[in-house]
Amino acid sequence: MDKNTTPVPQPKGEGASLMVADFVSADYGWLHSPDRQEDARVLLKVGKSREGYFTNKDVLKQTQTAMDILQAHYPNKDHILIFDNAATHLKRPDKALSAWNMPKFIPKEGANWGPETTKISENGKPVYGPDGKVLKVKIHMADAKFANGTPQELYFPQGHP
């Protein structure tokens, strides 16, 4: 840009981009095995029409790879992994109990209720509809427990009037 021009931020688009996720240490640099044959780096062509987006499952898979490398090649060191990934801040198991997802009133006859979650394909990525929006599916939350540990079912059984 010309030095007299003020830069204007541009919104992200569906154009070509490459996301790089890796682990780095101030003391040792990028995480890899001593022979450099193993690393925890993930390269992702981001976008709904490309390889999708970096999900919490991807973060867990990458972290497991990093921990495997650390355990195999650097077992005598203490390791602290710090993450900068906003999507992981609020992640809970899909079936976790949540008052936000519970109905206020008894569900309609013959219908059970459940929170919606992103539909996931066989390769572990979100599924998109023809309109480009992520598809959702209803799931059952995990059953609750009374204070004494006795399970409390939250859903009517199939065929319940």
N, C-alpha and C positions, 0 to 999 in steps of 0.2 A: 504494500500500500504506500501511497505517497505520504511523506512525513507530516503533511498538513491535513491529512484526512483522519477523521476519528473512526476507529474500527467499530463496527456494529456486529454484535453477536448474532449468529444465524441459528435457527432451530434445527434440530437433528432431523434428518429425513431418512428415507429407506435406501439411500445410496450406499455404495460400497464402503464398508468399514470392517476393521479387524480388531477384536478385543483380545487383549493379552492379560492373562491372570497368572501370577507367579509368586513365589516366596523369595524374599531377599533379606540378607543379613548385612548389617553395617560392617561386621568383622569378616565374613566369609564370602559375601557376594550372593549370586543367584544359587538357589538350592539345586544341587545335583550330586550324583554319586562321585566318588573320587576319580573313576575312569570316564566320567561324563556320559555314560551310557543310559543313565536314568535321571529324569527330572520330573518336576511337578507342574511344569508350564502347560497352560491350556491356551490354545489359539482357537478363536471362534469367529466365524463370519456371521456377524450379528444381523438379525432381521427376520421378520415372520416369513419372508419368501426365500430365506437363505437357511442357516443352520439353527435358527431360533434365538433364544436368549439364555443367559447364564442364570440357572435356577438354583434354588437351595440344594437340590439333589446334586447338581454339578459341584457346588461348593463342598459338600460332604465327600464326594468322590475324589476331588482334588486334594482335600485335606488328608484323606486316608492314604493316598499315594505319597504325600509329603511325609506323613508319619512313618510309613513303611521304609522310605529312604533313610530317615533319621534313625530309626531303630536298627536298621541293617548296617549302616555305615558310620553312624556317629552315636553309638549307644552310651558312651561314657560322658556325654555332655547333657546339661539341662537345656531343654528347648521350650520357648514360649512363643506360641503362634498368635499373632495379632491380626485381626481382620478389619478391612474397611469395605464393607459391603452392606448397604442399607437394607437390602431385601432379607438378610438373615436376622436383622434386629427383632422382628416381630414373628418369625416363623415358629409355628407349633405343629405338632402332628396333625394331619388332616382330620383325624377322628377325635381330637381333643375336645373335652367339654367346654362349651362357651355359652354363656347366658345370651350373648348377642344373637346366637343362631337358634335359640329355642323359641317355639311359638308362644305367643301371649295367651292364646285360647286353645281349646281342644281342637285338633285338626278335623277337617270335614270327614264324614263317614266314608270309610273305605280308603282313605288316603293317609299315608304316613308323612312325616315331615323330615327334613334333614338339611344341613347346610350344603351350599353349593361349593364345589371345588373345581379347579381346572381339570379338564379332560386330558389325560396323558396318553400318548401313543406308545407303541411297543418299544420304541427306541428311547423312551423316557422324556420326550419333548412335548410341550403343549400342542394341542390339536386346534387348528383354526378353521372356522366356517368359511363359506363362499364370500361372506361380507368382510372377511379379514379379522373378525373378532374371535377371541379365544372362546372355545366351546366350554360349557360348564356341565357338570353332572351332580346329581344329588347323592349324598352318602349318609350313612348313619353315624352319629357320634358314638363314641365308646360309652358303655353303660356306666352309670354312676355307682357310688357305694355309700351306704349308710355309715354313720359314725362307728358302728361296731364292725365294719368291714363287709357286711352282707351286701351282695350286688343288688342294684336297683335298675331294672330294665326301663328304658326310656321310650320304647316303641311298642305299639300294638303288634301282636303276632299277625302273620299273613292270614287273611280271611276274617279278621276281627270286625264285628259290626260296629 
